């Protein structure tokens, strides 16, 4: 079943589907948030990620990649004891490591979005190779969902979904 079938009007998924999923995203904190949530969703449900989103936002200091990149052992312990997020050591370590990579990419390219732009138009398999080279805890599904969720890969919405038309109209105005 398609996300476009179950999400509209749903108390948890509705707003995310209608206003965020598949929309182009350029903000460094927003991109880092989506990356952290997609990594943490692995093996779990997206609904759980949306329910815990505020907890993640608080635990990871508003998804400021510069701040998270500076986390040390005390922060790692704090995160692993925070019931408001997913307390998985590999996922916590990946978030901290990936924040450091994003900070380095920002220094080199001006923003995380600019680094993504610099990769050009890649296929999903090509994106997977690039993302696995740069970041930790990046499998094919995580990469694909991350890139679809930020409008970099097609497929977030069915063509008959009203949100599909909204995103297409926004892209045509940008062109």
C-alpha positions as CSV (number, residue, x, y, z in Angstrom):
1,X,0.0,0.0,0.0
2,X,1.3,3.5,-0.9
3,X,2.1,6.1,1.7
4,X,-0.2,8.4,-0.3
5,X,-3.1,6.0,0.5
6,X,-2.6,5.7,4.2
7,X,-1.1,9.1,5.3
8,X,-3.6,11.8,4.2
9,X,-5.8,12.6,7.2
10,X,-3.8,10.2,9.5
11,X,-3.2,11.9,12.9
12,X,0.5,11.0,12.9
13,X,1.4,10.7,9.2
14,X,-0.9,13.3,7.7
15,X,0.9,16.6,8.2
16,X,4.3,15.0,7.4
17,X,3.0,13.5,4.1
18,X,1.2,16.7,3.1
19,X,3.9,19.3,3.9
20,X,7.3,17.7,4.2
21,X,7.7,14.3,2.5
22,X,9.3,14.7,-0.9
23,X,9.5,18.4,-0.7
24,X,12.9,19.9,-1.6
25,X,14.9,20.5,1.6
26,X,18.0,22.7,1.7
27,X,18.4,23.6,5.4
28,X,21.5,21.9,7.0
29,X,19.6,21.1,10.3
30,X,16.6,19.9,8.4
31,X,18.7,17.6,6.2
32,X,20.6,16.3,9.2
33,X,17.3,15.7,11.0
34,X,15.9,13.7,8.1
35,X,19.2,11.7,7.9
36,X,19.1,10.9,11.7
37,X,15.4,9.9,11.6
38,X,15.9,7.7,8.5
39,X,18.9,5.9,10.2
40,X,16.9,5.4,13.4
41,X,13.9,4.1,11.5
42,X,15.8,1.1,10.2
43,X,14.1,-2.0,11.6
44,X,11.3,0.1,13.1
45,X,8.2,2.0,11.8
46,X,8.2,5.6,10.4
47,X,5.2,6.2,12.7
48,X,7.5,5.6,15.7
49,X,10.0,8.1,14.3
50,X,7.3,10.7,13.9
51,X,6.1,10.1,17.4
52,X,9.6,10.5,18.8
53,X,10.6,13.4,16.5
54,X,10.3,16.0,19.2
55,X,12.4,13.8,21.5
56,X,15.1,13.5,18.9
57,X,15.0,17.2,18.2
58,X,15.6,17.9,21.9
59,X,18.2,15.2,22.4
60,X,20.2,16.3,19.3
61,X,20.0,20.0,20.1
62,X,17.7,20.9,17.3
63,X,19.8,18.8,14.9
64,X,22.5,21.4,14.8
65,X,25.3,19.4,13.0
66,X,28.1,21.6,14.4
67,X,26.9,21.0,18.0
68,X,26.3,17.2,17.5
69,X,29.7,16.8,15.8
70,X,31.3,18.1,19.1
71,X,29.5,15.5,21.2
72,X,31.8,13.4,23.5
73,X,31.4,10.5,25.8
74,X,29.0,12.2,28.2
75,X,26.7,13.1,25.3
76,X,26.8,9.6,24.0
77,X,25.9,8.2,27.4
78,X,23.1,10.8,27.7
79,X,21.6,9.8,24.4
80,X,21.9,6.1,25.2
81,X,19.8,6.7,28.3
82,X,17.2,9.0,26.7
83,X,13.9,7.2,26.5
84,X,12.6,9.9,24.1
85,X,14.8,8.5,21.2
86,X,16.0,5.1,19.9
87,X,18.7,4.0,22.2
88,X,20.8,2.0,19.9
89,X,24.6,2.5,20.2
90,X,25.3,2.0,16.5
91,X,22.6,4.5,15.5
92,X,23.8,7.1,18.1
93,X,27.4,6.7,17.0
94,X,26.3,7.0,13.4
95,X,24.5,10.3,14.1
96,X,27.5,11.8,15.9
97,X,29.9,10.6,13.1
98,X,27.6,11.8,10.4
99,X,27.3,15.2,12.0
100,X,31.1,15.5,11.7
101,X,31.0,14.5,8.1
102,X,28.2,17.1,7.4
103,X,30.3,19.8,9.2
104,X,33.3,18.9,7.0
105,X,31.1,19.0,3.8
106,X,29.6,22.4,4.9
107,X,33.2,23.8,5.3
108,X,34.1,22.5,1.8
109,X,30.9,23.3,-0.1
110,X,29.1,26.0,2.0
111,X,26.2,23.7,2.9
112,X,25.1,20.1,3.0
113,X,22.6,20.8,0.3
114,X,25.4,22.3,-1.9
115,X,27.4,19.1,-1.5
116,X,24.3,17.1,-2.5
117,X,23.9,19.4,-5.5
118,X,27.6,18.9,-6.4
119,X,27.0,15.1,-6.8
120,X,24.8,15.8,-9.9
121,X,21.9,13.7,-11.0
122,X,22.6,10.2,-9.8
123,X,20.7,7.0,-9.9
124,X,19.7,5.4,-6.6
125,X,22.6,2.8,-6.9
126,X,25.0,5.6,-7.5
127,X,23.7,7.6,-4.5
128,X,24.1,4.5,-2.4
129,X,27.8,4.3,-3.2
130,X,28.3,8.0,-2.6
131,X,26.4,8.0,0.7
132,X,28.1,4.8,2.0
133,X,31.5,6.3,1.3
134,X,30.7,9.5,3.2
135,X,28.4,8.4,6.1
136,X,27.9,5.5,8.6
137,X,24.8,3.3,8.8
138,X,23.8,3.9,5.2
139,X,22.1,0.9,3.6
140,X,20.2,1.1,0.3
141,X,16.8,1.6,1.9
142,X,18.0,4.3,4.2
143,X,19.7,6.2,1.4
144,X,16.7,5.8,-0.9
145,X,14.2,7.0,1.7
146,X,16.4,9.9,2.8
147,X,16.8,11.1,-0.8
148,X,13.1,10.6,-1.6
149,X,12.1,12.4,1.6
150,X,14.1,15.5,0.7
151,X,13.0,15.6,-2.9
152,X,16.2,14.3,-4.5
153,X,14.8,11.0,-5.8
154,X,11.4,10.5,-7.4
155,X,8.8,8.2,-5.9
156,X,7.7,10.0,-2.7
157,X,4.2,10.5,-4.0
158,X,2.0,8.9,-6.6
159,X,1.2,11.1,-9.6
160,X,-2.5,11.1,-8.6
161,X,-1.7,12.4,-5.1
162,X,-2.5,16.1,-4.7
163,X,0.9,16.6,-3.0
164,X,2.7,15.4,-6.2
165,X,1.2,18.3,-8.1
166,X,2.1,20.8,-5.2
167,X,5.7,19.7,-5.3
168,X,5.8,19.8,-9.2
169,X,4.4,23.3,-9.1
170,X,7.0,24.4,-6.5
171,X,9.8,23.0,-8.6
172,X,8.6,24.7,-11.8
173,X,8.5,28.1,-10.0
174,X,12.2,27.5,-8.9
175,X,13.3,26.8,-12.4
